[in-house]
Amino acid sequence: MVKNNNTRLDPWSVKEVKNYSLIMKEFGIDDIDTVAARIPSPNKYIRRKINFGHIDLGTVLDAVEKNEPYAVMSGIKPTGSFHLGSKITAEELIFFQQLSSKAVVFYCIADYEAYADNRMSFADSLEIAVENVADLLALGLNPERAFIYRQSDDKRLLDMAFTFTRDVTYNMMEAIYGDKSFGLYISALIQVADILLPQTKDFDGPKPTVVPVGVDQAPHIRLTRDIARKYQKEYGFLLPSAVFHKLIRSLKGTFKMSKREPMGILTLNDDPETAKKKILEAFTGGRDTVSLQRRLGGEPEKCTIYELLMYHFVDDDNAVKTRYEKCIAGENLCGDCKAYVADFVANYLRKHQKRRRSHIDTAREILKTNTIHHS
């Protein structure tokens, strides 16, 4: 277990990360630069080091280069609409799926975790999951090479999690996650099974697997790699790889974007006009007065509006660089940037929501059939 400025890093309570270097050291995370040159046509997350680190990504890149099978695995806790952190993970999944025709995505609807952490009924989480999957499809996931499933629908996960309990103690779980309910400990073991599922015989395993996640999920990766190591001889597991992205701040500028803070979060289901209002009220890196802004320039490193451009909505690196330079030179004022980004985001949401509506029936069918879709 690692503490970051007195904030425990675990998937359920961390709100802010101030020291990524400490986390990289504690969890054995390598700088993304160590493999970036091997990644074909790196996306903006890799180019801008939003994906700042990895564990054993080279094993997956070996598979890409040799045109061999590999899996891309992640998931979502179905407790609300896709927010921008969910969008990053989804676009990472899609990026790694598109690197090779041999890649298959495994996407878990973590309804056991939603039940344990949020007391969400399975019926309610199913309705949310349909929207989540429709978002994933609207962002560009190819369902022909994907296995999208609910944890509660797949008994294999419970069987695997129960098997793993032979080598897991309370002290081990407490050391990784802190003092949590047994429901969360069990959901963590089920997520270990999620990550290792692509390597089972049912899916022609073992095979290299990469898990794109936010850094707050690093404890799950640690637990999974520990268990995979213990069961290598019995099941032939390869240690799963991971790619980590930075946490996204709230629009209030305080801590990671969370479903628990409606006015600090942008979701892909937000009414475009509501999204504009949130952006116009967001925290910026501007000075107290216009004259100070003109004289001293803004501070884009503190600005949530600049983060929206850099992390999410502008693919052109030069355009982001130009915005940055004009900000620090005092040429751009915060109101102008807010208005520009608000209109940009509103237009993006209108187009995305239209695409999502066209995928709702497909999403519902995928969750019903729970099988890989072959062309």
Beta strands, then each sheet from edge to edge (+ up, - down):
strand 1: 3-4
strand 2: 7-8
strand 3: 30-31
strand 4: 51-55
strand 5: 70-76
strand 6: 103-109
strand 7: 146-150
strand 8: 209-214
strand 9: 241-245
sheet 1: 1+ 2-
sheet 2: 3+ 4- 9+ 8+ 5+ 6+ 7+
end
